[in-house]
Amino acid sequence: MIIPIQYGKKTIRLDIPDKNLAFDMRANRFPAPESETEEIRRCLARPVGTGRMGSLVPKGASVVILGDDRTRMTPQHKIVPVVLNELNAAGVKDAQVRLIIAVGTHRPMTAAEIRLKYGDEVLRRVEVINHDCNDRRNLVDKGVTRRGTRILVSKDFMLSDFRIGIGGVLPHHPVGWSGGAKILLPGVAGQETVCAMHLLGATEQQLGKVVTPCREEMEDFAREAGLDFIVNVVMNERGRIVKAVSGHFIAAHREAVKWGMKVFGVKFRKHADITLSSTYPADYDLTQSDKGLFSAELATRKGGEIILVSPCPEGIAPTHGEEMAKLGGYDDETLWAMLKQNRIHDRFCASECMYLNHIKRNFKATLMMDPVLSNVMGFHYLSASDLPDYVAYRLRLNNRLKIGIIHQSGEILPIPPASGIGSVRRNEIAPREPF
């Protein structure tokens, strides 16, 4: 059987006999509504856990909208205009609204990238700016969370009277699921805060869990800083909106996760010996593509091999790559010691390296990005041109080998054979009911 797999914009065709194919995994197929615009309007008219947006925002209020960046596929050009129209209907003019791109610690979006993601209409109607996590002049100290994390948050966000977050809901390590309060932390937080939050998820696999240490920290942060309303969407594999949910940043998020589970929770029958994991189109750099490693972990036998089929054209990470390269060879114990000794400037890099160490400890882990960077980070390397031959070679060595393929793996939650959506333990893979 010839199976295509995406490596960036290039398609690689692999010859895998039926008897050797453990799974060929994609998101579950869900049709989009006839009108995505009407679906967004519907969700705004029926918010979860709070009143309708127009009833909450005063007419003279200054409003800030937080939107995600180029590393997320959320169709902001479809959602933001509908939200602006809802605000207009409540008496809020476009001139009262500012949109902040919640890049977290990612690099800022370019003007061309902003236009592509947000569209000409949004750029005509409101001011759009990138968040800068390192600009101390534009960060406000709001104290600490119950875990002791400093609440450093965008001054532009805090000076607004009404605050809205717009994003997508997907399985996400180490948070469990994206969406909800995640648009605020790490979206418009200071670097110190972002790094502390990521370290909370450095100890174990968190993909698909609803309540995680990172999620709890985000929601504590949102309570303290103040996030008034969210709009979250779940999309199918073609990038079309399947479900839109609005309302309270916890209650609406939990409702969106229930739909996310239907789309992205994919059952499989047998763990693979080798899993080929393609994160296309979310494959800009390693800190984005590595989500495919954690998805593949759930579908691969312990001690097996995971091959991340992603080119990562921007390397390890535009804003973290240099320090991650320095830390990539250290084990967790050494990294924790270095953190305690304040020997790591960018503490996010330590958490990211711990995530990757978890994979390297339990699997043969292979990257298909730059060979030098792959080896610096302690991974095996395989070129795109050699992948078909490598698969054929492994099959010749073992004709009973089981190979699995995950497409758009940064968005997939594999459901192991022993689970089943209705039988897994509460708060682990199955979403809990919104309160």
Beta strands, then each sheet from edge to edge (+ up, - down):
strand 1: 2-7
strand 2: 10-15
strand 3: 21-25
strand 4: 63-67
strand 5: 97-101
strand 6: 127-130
strand 7: 139-144
strand 8: 150-154
strand 9: 162-168
strand 10: 171-172
strand 11: 176-177
strand 12: 229-235
strand 13: 241-247
strand 14: 265-267
strand 15: 272-277
strand 16: 300-308
strand 17: 364-367
strand 18: 380-381
strand 19: 403-406
strand 20: 413-415
sheet 1: 1+ 2-
sheet 2: 3+ 19+ 15+ 16+ 17+ 18+
sheet 3: 6+ 5+ 4+ 9+ 12+ 13-
sheet 4: 7+ 8-
sheet 5: 10+ 11-
sheet 6: 14+ 20+
end
